[in-house]
């Protein structure tokens, strides 16, 4: 079972993702965005960074990279697809996830540890976690503010596709604990099948105690397990 | 070679969606004493120059460019104006 990590010009978290998934025993290969064939892979990760310089809008140019045809194919086939930070923005631009990510409420670049609460385990990112579990992982973004129209938010909510919400350290989802103004404190969502997932904070940067938290591991191991299951 | 056809694309955040730039600037203007400011809306102007002389077809192509790349229909509206 192999997991691809897509590398765009301007990606900068691909090695962190490769390392963290490697810690969990996954066989990972970095794949340049010009690749047309991911047929040997069971899952794909779109890492964080500034793909194509974030010109026009975050993810707007990246969605037309050749590799995105394969990402869309995998999404359609039910294989696990994970977008982290800039990768989440790309999945939204590609219409593989609903909504969009816009500038943070207070127009500041946020680089800090945040708490998120697991809201649903019906997806590749959270299947090994428990509802209500509070995780401490780093957020590192300027456009991390999730927006969608009310009907879309209601649909996400009703279908259990809101996976993580920003909360305080005790797990209370409040306005004060919302770092970037995201609608309904959303930090991670899933597509309709649960296989396509997007998360704004960085689980790969919280994969070892040495980094200040290993809370991201449960999310990455969920993804690896989903990939293993998909490869069978 | 003839002058290119020029179009101005104006991309604006959809009404009702969060607009942090607009909200922050509204507050700053009110703090400066312009208390009558009800709202500020930011957008983006993009000027596209095209080769050819068929303005109608060029404008249709620019619309298509907006739908595919220049604007995000989830959060933005756009207008196209011939310059």
Interface residues (C-beta under 8 A of the other chain):
Chain A: X56 X57 X60 X61 X64 X92 X93 X98 X99 X100 X102 X103 X104 X105 X106 X107 X145 X147 X148 X149 X181 X183
Chain B: X13 X16 X17 X18 X19 X20 X21 X23 X24 X69 X70 X72 X74 X75
